[in-house]
Every structure is written in C-alpha cells, then in structure tokens.
Amino acid sequence: MKHTNTQTNTQTNTILFVLSSIFNGKLSDYKFIDIILKVVTAFLLSLSIIGIVGLIVGFMLNPSLIANASFAL
C-alpha cells in the first residue's frame, strides 16, 4: 500500500488530536489528580519516545548487533 501525503497528514492530525485532548481536556474532577495524571502521561510518553529513538540510534551506530543476533534459533 502506497502512502500519500494526505494519509500521512491524517495520521499525524489524529495523533496530535489525541495528545491535545489528553493535555487540554479534563481527566479528573479534582485539580491535583488531573495534574498528576497529565504528568504521568507525559512521563510515559517521553519514555516511549526515548526508547524508540534509542533503539533506532543503537541499530544505526552499532550494526554488529544485527549481525550477531541468533534470534533463538
């Protein structure tokens, strides 16, 4: 399936819409709980982004990781 620019923009807009609704919306009736939930969400999101970028950079800078992988065979 070939991705067009419109499909990519739609997917990006969907992700940005979800993130903006999380951080701009109200997650709890209590202000303190709302702040805690948003901080935890931002922390987990940043950890996942750092992990994915770390994997990509690790594979790019150390290609022997792939060459030495046995994949449990």
N, CA, C, O and CB atoms as a CASP TS submission, in Angstrom:
PFRMAT TS
TARGET T0000
AUTHOR 0000-0000-0000
METHOD Language model
MODEL 1
PARENT N/A
ATOM      1  N   MET     1       0.844  -1.176   0.000  1.00  0.00           N
ATOM      2  CA  MET     1       0.000   0.000   0.000  1.00  0.00           C
ATOM      3  C   MET     1       0.889   1.240   0.000  1.00  0.00           C
ATOM      4  O   MET     1       1.809   1.367   0.808  1.00  0.00           O
ATOM      5  CB  MET     1      -0.960  -0.002   1.219  1.00  0.00           C
ATOM      6  N   LYS     2       0.603   2.113  -0.891  1.00  0.00           N
ATOM      7  CA  LYS     2       1.413   3.320  -1.028  1.00  0.00           C
ATOM      8  C   LYS     2       0.809   4.437  -0.181  1.00  0.00           C
ATOM      9  O   LYS     2      -0.381   4.738  -0.280  1.00  0.00           O
ATOM     10  CB  LYS     2       1.516   3.753  -2.516  1.00  0.00           C
ATOM     11  N   HIS     3       1.646   5.040   0.646  1.00  0.00           N
ATOM     12  CA  HIS     3       1.178   6.138   1.490  1.00  0.00           C
ATOM     13  C   HIS     3       1.290   7.453   0.721  1.00  0.00           C
ATOM     14  O   HIS     3       2.309   7.755   0.101  1.00  0.00           O
ATOM     15  CB  HIS     3       1.989   6.206   2.815  1.00  0.00           C
ATOM     16  N   THR     4       0.242   8.192   0.785  1.00  0.00           N
ATOM     17  CA  THR     4       0.274   9.513   0.181  1.00  0.00           C
ATOM     18  C   THR     4       0.446  10.555   1.269  1.00  0.00           C
ATOM     19  O   THR     4       0.341  10.257   2.459  1.00  0.00           O
ATOM     20  CB  THR     4      -1.006   9.781  -0.638  1.00  0.00           C
ATOM     21  N   ASN     5       0.706  11.751   0.856  1.00  0.00           N
ATOM     22  CA  ASN     5       0.897  12.838   1.806  1.00  0.00           C
ATOM     23  C   ASN     5      -0.382  13.088   2.606  1.00  0.00           C
ATOM     24  O   ASN     5      -0.316  13.451   3.780  1.00  0.00           O
ATOM     25  CB  ASN     5       1.329  14.118   1.075  1.00  0.00           C
ATOM     26  N   THR     6      -1.538  12.898   1.982  1.00  0.00           N
ATOM     27  CA  THR     6      -2.805  13.107   2.683  1.00  0.00           C
ATOM     28  C   THR     6      -2.991  12.083   3.792  1.00  0.00           C
ATOM     29  O   THR     6      -3.467  12.423   4.875  1.00  0.00           O
ATOM     30  CB  THR     6      -3.977  13.037   1.703  1.00  0.00           C
ATOM     31  N   GLN     7      -2.618  10.821   3.529  1.00  0.00           N
ATOM     32  CA  GLN     7      -2.743   9.791   4.558  1.00  0.00           C
ATOM     33  C   GLN     7      -1.814  10.083   5.724  1.00  0.00           C
ATOM     34  O   GLN     7      -2.204   9.920   6.880  1.00  0.00           O
ATOM     35  CB  GLN     7      -2.441   8.407   3.976  1.00  0.00           C
ATOM     36  N   THR     8      -0.607  10.505   5.442  1.00  0.00           N
ATOM     37  CA  THR     8       0.343  10.827   6.499  1.00  0.00           C
ATOM     38  C   THR     8      -0.152  12.010   7.322  1.00  0.00           C
ATOM     39  O   THR     8      -0.059  11.990   8.549  1.00  0.00           O
ATOM     40  CB  THR     8       1.724  11.129   5.906  1.00  0.00           C
ATOM     41  N   ASN     9      -0.676  13.040   6.662  1.00  0.00           N
ATOM     42  CA  ASN     9      -1.205  14.190   7.385  1.00  0.00           C
ATOM     43  C   ASN     9      -2.401  13.797   8.236  1.00  0.00           C
ATOM     44  O   ASN     9      -2.554  14.314   9.343  1.00  0.00           O
ATOM     45  CB  ASN     9      -1.595  15.298   6.412  1.00  0.00           C
ATOM     46  N   THR    10      -3.253  12.898   7.755  1.00  0.00           N
ATOM     47  CA  THR    10      -4.413  12.460   8.527  1.00  0.00           C
ATOM     48  C   THR    10      -3.975  11.709   9.768  1.00  0.00           C
ATOM     49  O   THR    10      -4.527  11.918  10.849  1.00  0.00           O
ATOM     50  CB  THR    10      -5.329  11.580   7.675  1.00  0.00           C
ATOM     51  N   GLN    11      -2.971  10.822   9.624  1.00  0.00           N
ATOM     52  CA  GLN    11      -2.480  10.084  10.780  1.00  0.00           C
ATOM     53  C   GLN    11      -1.816  11.013  11.784  1.00  0.00           C
ATOM     54  O   GLN    11      -2.006  10.858  12.990  1.00  0.00           O
ATOM     55  CB  GLN    11      -1.503   9.002  10.342  1.00  0.00           C
ATOM     56  N   THR    12      -1.041  11.973  11.302  1.00  0.00           N
ATOM     57  CA  THR    12      -0.395  12.935  12.187  1.00  0.00           C
ATOM     58  C   THR    12      -1.434  13.794  12.889  1.00  0.00           C
ATOM     59  O   THR    12      -1.310  14.067  14.083  1.00  0.00           O
ATOM     60  CB  THR    12       0.582  13.818  11.404  1.00  0.00           C
ATOM     61  N   ASN    13      -2.452  14.218  12.162  1.00  0.00           N
ATOM     62  CA  ASN    13      -3.504  15.025  12.769  1.00  0.00           C
ATOM     63  C   ASN    13      -4.255  14.234  13.827  1.00  0.00           C
ATOM     64  O   ASN    13      -4.654  14.797  14.847  1.00  0.00           O
ATOM     65  CB  ASN    13      -4.472  15.528  11.704  1.00  0.00           C
ATOM     66  N   THR    14      -4.458  12.931  13.603  1.00  0.00           N
ATOM     67  CA  THR    14      -5.142  12.100  14.586  1.00  0.00           C
ATOM     68  C   THR    14      -4.318  11.989  15.860  1.00  0.00           C
ATOM     69  O   THR    14      -4.859  12.102  16.960  1.00  0.00           O
ATOM     70  CB  THR    14      -5.424  10.709  14.012  1.00  0.00           C
ATOM     71  N   ILE    15      -3.015  11.769  15.721  1.00  0.00           N
ATOM     72  CA  ILE    15      -2.144  11.669  16.896  1.00  0.00           C
ATOM     73  C   ILE    15      -2.115  12.990  17.646  1.00  0.00           C
ATOM     74  O   ILE    15      -2.206  13.006  18.874  1.00  0.00           O
ATOM     75  CB  ILE    15      -0.717  11.258  16.484  1.00  0.00           C
ATOM     76  N   LEU    16      -1.989  14.092  16.927  1.00  0.00           N
ATOM     77  CA  LEU    16      -1.969  15.395  17.586  1.00  0.00           C
ATOM     78  C   LEU    16      -3.302  15.707  18.248  1.00  0.00           C
ATOM     79  O   LEU    16      -3.335  16.338  19.305  1.00  0.00           O
ATOM     80  CB  LEU    16      -1.620  16.486  16.587  1.00  0.00           C
ATOM     81  N   PHE    17      -4.406  15.273  17.639  1.00  0.00           N
ATOM     82  CA  PHE    17      -5.724  15.493  18.243  1.00  0.00           C
ATOM     83  C   PHE    17      -5.854  14.729  19.552  1.00  0.00           C
ATOM     84  O   PHE    17      -6.377  15.259  20.533  1.00  0.00           O
ATOM     85  CB  PHE    17      -6.839  15.071  17.273  1.00  0.00           C
ATOM     86  N   VAL    18      -5.384  13.492  19.574  1.00  0.00           N
ATOM     87  CA  VAL    18      -5.454  12.685  20.801  1.00  0.00           C
ATOM     88  C   VAL    18      -4.586  13.308  21.893  1.00  0.00           C
ATOM     89  O   VAL    18      -5.013  13.424  23.042  1.00  0.00           O
ATOM     90  CB  VAL    18      -5.003  11.226  20.524  1.00  0.00           C
ATOM     91  N   LEU    19      -3.360  13.711  21.528  1.00  0.00           N
ATOM     92  CA  LEU    19      -2.480  14.323  22.523  1.00  0.00           C
ATOM     93  C   LEU    19      -3.038  15.639  23.042  1.00  0.00           C
ATOM     94  O   LEU    19      -2.964  15.915  24.239  1.00  0.00           O
ATOM     95  CB  LEU    19      -1.101  14.549  21.935  1.00  0.00           C
ATOM     96  N   SER    20      -3.596  16.454  22.151  1.00  0.00           N
ATOM     97  CA  SER    20      -4.158  17.728  22.607  1.00  0.00           C
ATOM     98  C   SER    20      -5.393  17.506  23.470  1.00  0.00           C
ATOM     99  O   SER    20      -5.631  18.265  24.410  1.00  0.00           O
ATOM    100  CB  SER    20      -4.509  18.617  21.411  1.00  0.00           C
ATOM    101  N   SER    21      -6.184  16.474  23.166  1.00  0.00           N
ATOM    102  CA  SER    21      -7.359  16.215  24.009  1.00  0.00           C
ATOM    103  C   SER    21      -6.952  15.692  25.377  1.00  0.00           C
ATOM    104  O   SER    21      -7.644  15.945  26.364  1.00  0.00           O
ATOM    105  CB  SER    21      -8.297  15.215  23.329  1.00  0.00           C
ATOM    106  N   ILE    22      -5.837  14.964  25.454  1.00  0.00           N
ATOM    107  CA  ILE    22      -5.358  14.488  26.755  1.00  0.00           C
ATOM    108  C   ILE    22      -4.868  15.653  27.597  1.00  0.00           C
ATOM    109  O   ILE    22      -5.237  15.780  28.765  1.00  0.00           O
ATOM    110  CB  ILE    22      -4.234  13.451  26.578  1.00  0.00           C
ATOM    111  N   PHE    23      -4.031  16.513  27.002  1.00  0.00           N
ATOM    112  CA  PHE    23      -3.400  17.557  27.802  1.00  0.00           C
ATOM    113  C   PHE    23      -4.248  18.814  27.958  1.00  0.00           C
ATOM    114  O   PHE    23      -4.037  19.580  28.898  1.00  0.00           O
ATOM    115  CB  PHE    23      -2.092  17.924  27.194  1.00  0.00           C
ATOM    116  N   ASN    24      -5.195  19.042  27.065  1.00  0.00           N
ATOM    117  CA  ASN    24      -6.057  20.210  27.205  1.00  0.00           C
ATOM    118  C   ASN    24      -7.378  19.885  27.883  1.00  0.00           C
ATOM    119  O   ASN    24      -8.033  20.768  28.438  1.00  0.00           O
ATOM    120  CB  ASN    24      -6.321  20.816  25.854  1.00  0.00           C
ATOM    121  N   GLY    25      -7.765  18.626  27.839  1.00  0.00           N
ATOM    122  CA  GLY    25      -9.038  18.232  28.435  1.00  0.00           C
ATOM    123  C   GLY    25      -8.917  18.006  29.923  1.00  0.00           C
ATOM    124  O   GLY    25      -7.838  18.101  30.508  1.00  0.00           O
ATOM    125  N   LYS    26     -10.043  17.707  30.512  1.00  0.00           N
ATOM    126  CA  LYS    26     -10.111  17.466  31.951  1.00  0.00           C
ATOM    127  C   LYS    26     -10.164  15.962  32.180  1.00  0.00           C
ATOM    128  O   LYS    26     -11.097  15.300  31.725  1.00  0.00           O
ATOM    129  CB  LYS    26     -11.351  18.178  32.592  1.00  0.00           C
ATOM    130  N   LEU    27      -9.169  15.413  32.884  1.00  0.00           N
ATOM    131  CA  LEU    27      -9.112  13.978  33.129  1.00  0.00           C
ATOM    132  C   LEU    27      -9.774  13.586  34.443  1.00  0.00           C
ATOM    133  O   LEU    27     -10.185  12.440  34.623  1.00  0.00           O
ATOM    134  CB  LEU    27      -7.679  13.514  33.125  1.00  0.00           C
ATOM    135  N   SER    28      -9.873  14.530  35.343  1.00  0.00           N
ATOM    136  CA  SER    28     -10.468  14.245  36.650  1.00  0.00           C
ATOM    137  C   SER    28     -11.177  15.500  37.152  1.00  0.00           C
ATOM    138  O   SER    28     -10.879  16.615  36.723  1.00  0.00           O
ATOM    139  CB  SER    28      -9.383  13.771  37.673  1.00  0.00           C
ATOM    140  N   ASP    29     -12.115  15.295  38.063  1.00  0.00           N
ATOM    141  CA  ASP    29     -12.815  16.428  38.655  1.00  0.00           C
ATOM    142  C   ASP    29     -11.937  17.199  39.636  1.00  0.00           C
ATOM    143  O   ASP    29     -12.177  18.378  39.897  1.00  0.00           O
ATOM    144  CB  ASP    29     -14.071  15.952  39.355  1.00  0.00           C
ATOM    145  N   TYR    30     -10.924  16.535  40.177  1.00  0.00           N
ATOM    146  CA  TYR    30     -10.034  17.163  41.133  1.00  0.00           C
ATOM    147  C   TYR    30      -8.785  17.688  40.421  1.00  0.00           C
ATOM    148  O   TYR    30      -8.182  16.981  39.613  1.00  0.00           O
ATOM    149  CB  TYR    30      -9.651  16.169  42.246  1.00  0.00           C
ATOM    150  N   LYS    31      -8.407  18.909  40.721  1.00  0.00           N
ATOM    151  CA  LYS    31      -7.289  19.563  40.037  1.00  0.00           C
ATOM    152  C   LYS    31      -5.968  18.838  40.285  1.00  0.00           C
ATOM    153  O   LYS    31      -5.176  18.666  39.359  1.00  0.00           O
ATOM    154  CB  LYS    31      -7.174  21.015  40.490  1.00  0.00           C
ATOM    155  N   PHE    32      -5.722  18.412  41.527  1.00  0.00           N
ATOM    156  CA  PHE    32      -4.479  17.737  41.874  1.00  0.00           C
ATOM    157  C   PHE    32      -4.353  16.408  41.127  1.00  0.00           C
ATOM    158  O   PHE    32      -3.292  16.106  40.581  1.00  0.00           O
ATOM    159  CB  PHE    32      -4.403  17.507  43.389  1.00  0.00           C
ATOM    160  N   ILE    33      -5.414  15.622  41.100  1.00  0.00           N
ATOM    161  CA  ILE    33      -5.408  14.340  40.395  1.00  0.00           C
ATOM    162  C   ILE    33      -5.228  14.576  38.898  1.00  0.00           C
ATOM    163  O   ILE    33      -4.530  13.815  38.228  1.00  0.00           O
ATOM    164  CB  ILE    33      -6.718  13.552  40.670  1.00  0.00           C
ATOM    165  N   ASP    34      -5.855  15.628  38.372  1.00  0.00           N
ATOM    166  CA  ASP    34      -5.737  15.957  36.958  1.00  0.00           C
ATOM    167  C   ASP    34      -4.280  16.255  36.594  1.00  0.00           C
ATOM    168  O   ASP    34      -3.792  15.795  35.562  1.00  0.00           O
ATOM    169  CB  ASP    34      -6.632  17.158  36.611  1.00  0.00           C
ATOM    170  N   ILE    35      -3.593  17.015  37.430  1.00  0.00           N
ATOM    171  CA  ILE    35      -2.185  17.348  37.187  1.00  0.00           C
ATOM    172  C   ILE    35      -1.323  16.097  37.275  1.00  0.00           C
ATOM    173  O   ILE    35      -0.440  15.893  36.443  1.00  0.00           O
ATOM    174  CB  ILE    35      -1.693  18.408  38.195  1.00  0.00           C
ATOM    175  N   ILE    36      -1.572  15.258  38.277  1.00  0.00           N
ATOM    176  CA  ILE    36      -0.798  14.020  38.439  1.00  0.00           C
ATOM    177  C   ILE    36      -0.979  13.113  37.230  1.00  0.00           C
ATOM    178  O   ILE    36       0.001  12.559  36.732  1.00  0.00           O
ATOM    179  CB  ILE    36      -1.220  13.280  39.724  1.00  0.00           C
ATOM    180  N   LEU    37      -2.204  12.946  36.746  1.00  0.00           N
ATOM    181  CA  LEU    37      -2.464  12.097  35.584  1.00  0.00           C
ATOM    182  C   LEU    37      -1.775  12.632  34.332  1.00  0.00           C
ATOM    183  O   LEU    37      -1.257  11.855  33.530  1.00  0.00           O
ATOM    184  CB  LEU    37      -3.966  11.982  35.341  1.00  0.00           C
ATOM    185  N   LYS    38      -1.765  13.941  34.160  1.00  0.00           N
ATOM    186  CA  LYS    38      -1.109  14.532  32.994  1.00  0.00           C
ATOM    187  C   LYS    38       0.409  14.402  33.079  1.00  0.00           C
ATOM    188  O   LYS    38       1.068  14.189  32.062  1.00  0.00           O
ATOM    189  CB  LYS    38      -1.498  16.002  32.860  1.00  0.00           C
ATOM    190  N   VAL    39       0.964  14.527  34.272  1.00  0.00           N
ATOM    191  CA  VAL    39       2.408  14.368  34.449  1.00  0.00           C
ATOM    192  C   VAL    39       2.809  12.912  34.177  1.00  0.00           C
ATOM    193  O   VAL    39       3.811  12.660  33.509  1.00  0.00           O
ATOM    194  CB  VAL    39       2.835  14.793  35.885  1.00  0.00           C
ATOM    195  N   VAL    40       2.037  11.971  34.686  1.00  0.00           N
ATOM    196  CA  VAL    40       2.331  10.553  34.448  1.00  0.00           C
ATOM    197  C   VAL    40       2.215  10.224  32.964  1.00  0.00           C
ATOM    198  O   VAL    40       3.046   9.494  32.423  1.00  0.00           O
ATOM    199  CB  VAL    40       1.381   9.656  35.268  1.00  0.00           C
ATOM    200  N   THR    41       1.197  10.753  32.308  1.00  0.00           N
ATOM    201  CA  THR    41       1.023  10.523  30.873  1.00  0.00           C
ATOM    202  C   THR    41       2.194  11.099  30.082  1.00  0.00           C
ATOM    203  O   THR    41       2.710  10.444  29.177  1.00  0.00           O
ATOM    204  CB  THR    41      -0.296  11.140  30.387  1.00  0.00           C
ATOM    205  N   ALA    42       2.614  12.307  30.414  1.00  0.00           N
ATOM    206  CA  ALA    42       3.749  12.924  29.723  1.00  0.00           C
ATOM    207  C   ALA    42       5.033  12.141  29.979  1.00  0.00           C
ATOM    208  O   ALA    42       5.852  11.982  29.074  1.00  0.00           O
ATOM    209  CB  ALA    42       3.922  14.383  30.172  1.00  0.00           C
ATOM    210  N   PHE    43       5.213  11.655  31.199  1.00  0.00           N
ATOM    211  CA  PHE    43       6.402  10.876  31.542  1.00  0.00           C
ATOM    212  C   PHE    43       6.447   9.578  30.750  1.00  0.00           C
ATOM    213  O   PHE    43       7.489   9.231  30.193  1.00  0.00           O
ATOM    214  CB  PHE    43       6.434  10.579  33.044  1.00  0.00           C
ATOM    215  N   LEU    44       5.334   8.856  30.691  1.00  0.00           N
ATOM    216  CA  LEU    44       5.300   7.599  29.948  1.00  0.00           C
ATOM    217  C   LEU    44       5.471   7.831  28.442  1.00  0.00           C
ATOM    218  O   LEU    44       6.125   7.040  27.763  1.00  0.00           O
ATOM    219  CB  LEU    44       3.985   6.865  30.220  1.00  0.00           C
ATOM    220  N   LEU    45       4.896   8.891  27.935  1.00  0.00           N
ATOM    221  CA  LEU    45       5.051   9.227  26.522  1.00  0.00           C
ATOM    222  C   LEU    45       6.504   9.558  26.203  1.00  0.00           C
ATOM    223  O   LEU    45       7.033   9.125  25.180  1.00  0.00           O
ATOM    224  CB  LEU    45       4.143  10.405  26.146  1.00  0.00           C
ATOM    225  N   SER    46       7.149  10.326  27.077  1.00  0.00           N
ATOM    226  CA  SER    46       8.552  10.677  26.837  1.00  0.00           C
ATOM    227  C   SER    46       9.448   9.445  26.953  1.00  0.00           C
ATOM    228  O   SER    46      10.416   9.326  26.202  1.00  0.00           O
ATOM    229  CB  SER    46       9.013  11.763  27.828  1.00  0.00           C
ATOM    230  N   LEU    47       9.149   8.522  27.879  1.00  0.00           N
ATOM    231  CA  LEU    47       9.934   7.299  27.986  1.00  0.00           C
ATOM    232  C   LEU    47       9.821   6.446  26.727  1.00  0.00           C
ATOM    233  O   LEU    47      10.812   5.883  26.264  1.00  0.00           O
ATOM    234  CB  LEU    47       9.490   6.498  29.198  1.00  0.00           C
ATOM    235  N   SER    48       8.628   6.353  26.181  1.00  0.00           N
ATOM    236  CA  SER    48       8.453   5.550  24.973  1.00  0.00           C
ATOM    237  C   SER    48       9.179   6.183  23.784  1.00  0.00           C
ATOM    238  O   SER    48       9.780   5.473  22.977  1.00  0.00           O
ATOM    239  CB  SER    48       6.958   5.384  24.654  1.00  0.00           C
ATOM    240  N   ILE    49       9.130   7.498  23.673  1.00  0.00           N
ATOM    241  CA  ILE    49       9.835   8.170  22.572  1.00  0.00           C
ATOM    242  C   ILE    49      11.346   8.010  22.729  1.00  0.00           C
ATOM    243  O   ILE    49      12.039   7.742  21.748  1.00  0.00           O
ATOM    244  CB  ILE    49       9.460   9.672  22.518  1.00  0.00           C
ATOM    245  N   ILE    50      11.864   8.169  23.934  1.00  0.00           N
ATOM    246  CA  ILE    50      13.298   7.998  24.182  1.00  0.00           C
ATOM    247  C   ILE    50      13.723   6.564  23.882  1.00  0.00           C
ATOM    248  O   ILE    50      14.799   6.342  23.327  1.00  0.00           O
ATOM    249  CB  ILE    50      13.647   8.365  25.641  1.00  0.00           C
ATOM    250  N   GLY    51      12.889   5.588  24.244  1.00  0.00           N
ATOM    251  CA  GLY    51      13.216   4.186  23.980  1.00  0.00           C
ATOM    252  C   GLY    51      13.256   3.865  22.502  1.00  0.00           C
ATOM    253  O   GLY    51      14.170   3.182  22.040  1.00  0.00           O
ATOM    254  N   ILE    52      12.280   4.348  21.756  1.00  0.00           N
ATOM    255  CA  ILE    52      12.243   4.081  20.316  1.00  0.00           C
ATOM    256  C   ILE    52      13.423   4.759  19.621  1.00  0.00           C
ATOM    257  O   ILE    52      14.077   4.152  18.774  1.00  0.00           O
ATOM    258  CB  ILE    52      10.907   4.568  19.704  1.00  0.00           C
ATOM    259  N   VAL    53      13.694   6.005  19.974  1.00  0.00           N
ATOM    260  CA  VAL    53      14.837   6.714  19.383  1.00  0.00           C
ATOM    261  C   VAL    53      16.138   6.025  19.773  1.00  0.00           C
ATOM    262  O   VAL    53      17.050   5.926  18.952  1.00  0.00           O
ATOM    263  CB  VAL    53      14.860   8.197  19.833  1.00  0.00           C
ATOM    264  N   GLY    54      16.239   5.552  20.998  1.00  0.00           N
ATOM    265  CA  GLY    54      17.435   4.839  21.438  1.00  0.00           C
ATOM    266  C   GLY    54      17.661   3.554  20.663  1.00  0.00           C
ATOM    267  O   GLY    54      18.797   3.238  20.311  1.00  0.00           O
ATOM    268  N   LEU    55      16.596   2.806  20.390  1.00  0.00           N
ATOM    269  CA  LEU    55      16.730   1.591  19.591  1.00  0.00           C
ATOM    270  C   LEU    55      17.188   1.902  18.173  1.00  0.00           C
ATOM    271  O   LEU    55      18.080   1.241  17.643  1.00  0.00           O
ATOM    272  CB  LEU    55      15.411   0.833  19.555  1.00  0.00           C
ATOM    273  N   ILE    56      16.579   2.902  17.569  1.00  0.00           N
ATOM    274  CA  ILE    56      16.930   3.260  16.195  1.00  0.00           C
ATOM    275  C   ILE    56      18.381   3.731  16.119  1.00  0.00           C
ATOM    276  O   ILE    56      19.123   3.313  15.230  1.00  0.00           O
ATOM    277  CB  ILE    56      15.983   4.355  15.663  1.00  0.00           C
ATOM    278  N   VAL    57      18.786   4.592  17.041  1.00  0.00           N
ATOM    279  CA  VAL    57      20.166   5.092  17.042  1.00  0.00           C
ATOM    280  C   VAL    57      21.150   3.960  17.350  1.00  0.00           C
ATOM    281  O   VAL    57      22.235   3.905  16.771  1.00  0.00           O
ATOM    282  CB  VAL    57      20.327   6.235  18.074  1.00  0.00           C
ATOM    283  N   GLY    58      20.776   3.067  18.252  1.00  0.00           N
ATOM    284  CA  GLY    58      21.652   1.933  18.573  1.00  0.00           C
ATOM    285  C   GLY    58      21.882   1.027  17.393  1.00  0.00           C
ATOM    286  O   GLY    58      23.006   0.581  17.162  1.00  0.00           O
ATOM    287  N   PHE    59      20.832   0.745  16.636  1.00  0.00           N
ATOM    288  CA  PHE    59      20.991  -0.097  15.452  1.00  0.00           C
ATOM    289  C   PHE    59      21.766   0.616  14.350  1.00  0.00           C
ATOM    290  O   PHE    59      22.497  -0.025  13.595  1.00  0.00           O
ATOM    291  CB  PHE    59      19.631  -0.527  14.928  1.00  0.00           C
ATOM    292  N   MET    60      21.615   1.920  14.252  1.00  0.00           N
ATOM    293  CA  MET    60      22.343   2.657  13.216  1.00  0.00           C
ATOM    294  C   MET    60      23.832   2.786  13.548  1.00  0.00           C
ATOM    295  O   MET    60      24.680   2.681  12.662  1.00  0.00           O
ATOM    296  CB  MET    60      21.730   4.047  13.035  1.00  0.00           C
ATOM    297  N   LEU    61      24.143   3.011  14.814  1.00  0.00           N
ATOM    298  CA  LEU    61      25.538   3.230  15.193  1.00  0.00           C
ATOM    299  C   LEU    61      26.297   1.934  15.465  1.00  0.00           C
ATOM    300  O   LEU    61      27.528   1.929  15.452  1.00  0.00           O
ATOM    301  CB  LEU    61      25.598   4.108  16.411  1.00  0.00           C
ATOM    302  N   ASN    62      25.581   0.834  15.711  1.00  0.00           N
ATOM    303  CA  ASN    62      26.231  -0.438  16.009  1.00  0.00           C
ATOM    304  C   ASN    62      25.550  -1.546  15.208  1.00  0.00           C
ATOM    305  O   ASN    62      24.776  -2.322  15.769  1.00  0.00           O
ATOM    306  CB  ASN    62      26.182  -0.746  17.535  1.00  0.00           C
ATOM    307  N   PRO    63      25.826  -1.632  13.904  1.00  0.00           N
ATOM    308  CA  PRO    63      25.145  -2.642  13.080  1.00  0.00           C
ATOM    309  C   PRO    63      25.549  -4.073  13.406  1.00  0.00           C
ATOM    310  O   PRO    63      24.886  -5.009  12.958  1.00  0.00           O
ATOM    311  CB  PRO    63      25.418  -2.378  11.631  1.00  0.00           C
ATOM    312  N   SER    64      26.612  -4.268  14.169  1.00  0.00           N
ATOM    313  CA  SER    64      27.005  -5.635  14.542  1.00  0.00           C
ATOM    314  C   SER    64      25.967  -6.278  15.462  1.00  0.00           C
ATOM    315  O   SER    64      25.959  -7.500  15.612  1.00  0.00           O
ATOM    316  CB  SER    64      28.383  -5.627  15.231  1.00  0.00           C
ATOM    317  N   LEU    65      25.103  -5.491  16.074  1.00  0.00           N
ATOM    318  CA  LEU    65      24.027  -6.061  16.891  1.00  0.00           C
ATOM    319  C   LEU    65      23.132  -6.969  16.062  1.00  0.00           C
ATOM    320  O   LEU    65      22.698  -8.023  16.528  1.00  0.00           O
ATOM    321  CB  LEU    65      23.191  -4.947  17.530  1.00  0.00           C
ATOM    322  N   ILE    66      22.863  -6.556  14.838  1.00  0.00           N
ATOM    323  CA  ILE    66      22.001  -7.346  13.967  1.00  0.00           C
ATOM    324  C   ILE    66      22.765  -8.536  13.417  1.00  0.00           C
ATOM    325  O   ILE    66      22.201  -9.623  13.300  1.00  0.00           O
ATOM    326  CB  ILE    66      21.450  -6.487  12.821  1.00  0.00           C
ATOM    327  N   ALA    67      24.049  -8.356  13.072  1.00  0.00           N
ATOM    328  CA  ALA    67      24.848  -9.429  12.511  1.00  0.00           C
ATOM    329  C   ALA    67      25.092 -10.558  13.528  1.00  0.00           C
ATOM    330  O   ALA    67      25.203 -11.722  13.143  1.00  0.00           O
ATOM    331  CB  ALA    67      26.176  -8.874  12.016  1.00  0.00           C
ATOM    332  N   ASN    68      25.173 -10.222  14.806  1.00  0.00           N
ATOM    333  CA  ASN    68      25.446 -11.225  15.841  1.00  0.00           C
ATOM    334  C   ASN    68      24.181 -11.790  16.466  1.00  0.00           C
ATOM    335  O   ASN    68      24.266 -12.613  17.378  1.00  0.00           O
ATOM    336  CB  ASN    68      26.310 -10.626  16.921  1.00  0.00           C
ATOM    337  N   ALA    69      23.028 -11.376  16.008  1.00  0.00           N
ATOM    338  CA  ALA    69      21.775 -11.864  16.611  1.00  0.00           C
ATOM    339  C   ALA    69      21.501 -13.289  16.170  1.00  0.00           C
ATOM    340  O   ALA    69      21.638 -13.618  14.991  1.00  0.00           O
ATOM    341  CB  ALA    69      20.585 -10.951  16.231  1.00  0.00           C
ATOM    342  N   SER    70      21.111 -14.137  17.117  1.00  0.00           N
ATOM    343  CA  SER    70      20.796 -15.530  16.793  1.00  0.00           C
ATOM    344  C   SER    70      19.298 -15.754  16.691  1.00  0.00           C
ATOM    345  O   SER    70      18.867 -16.752  16.114  1.00  0.00           O
ATOM    346  CB  SER    70      21.387 -16.465  17.839  1.00  0.00           C
ATOM    347  N   PHE    71      18.498 -14.856  17.233  1.00  0.00           N
ATOM    348  CA  PHE    71      17.040 -14.930  17.218  1.00  0.00           C
ATOM    349  C   PHE    71      16.545 -16.271  17.783  1.00  0.00           C
ATOM    350  O   PHE    71      15.505 -16.775  17.359  1.00  0.00           O
ATOM    351  CB  PHE    71      16.516 -14.733  15.786  1.00  0.00           C
ATOM    352  N   ALA    72      17.281 -16.841  18.729  1.00  0.00           N
ATOM    353  CA  ALA    72      16.914 -18.049  19.453  1.00  0.00           C
ATOM    354  C   ALA    72      16.688 -19.234  18.525  1.00  0.00           C
ATOM    355  O   ALA    72      15.778 -20.035  18.740  1.00  0.00           O
ATOM    356  CB  ALA    72      15.674 -17.801  20.272  1.00  0.00           C
ATOM    357  N   LEU    73      17.513 -19.341  17.498  1.00  0.00           N
ATOM    358  CA  LEU    73      17.416 -20.496  16.594  1.00  0.00           C
ATOM    359  C   LEU    73      18.461 -21.516  16.922  1.00  0.00           C
ATOM    360  O   LEU    73      18.535 -22.557  16.268  1.00  0.00           O
ATOM    361  CB  LEU    73      17.552 -20.069  15.142  1.00  0.00           C
TER
END
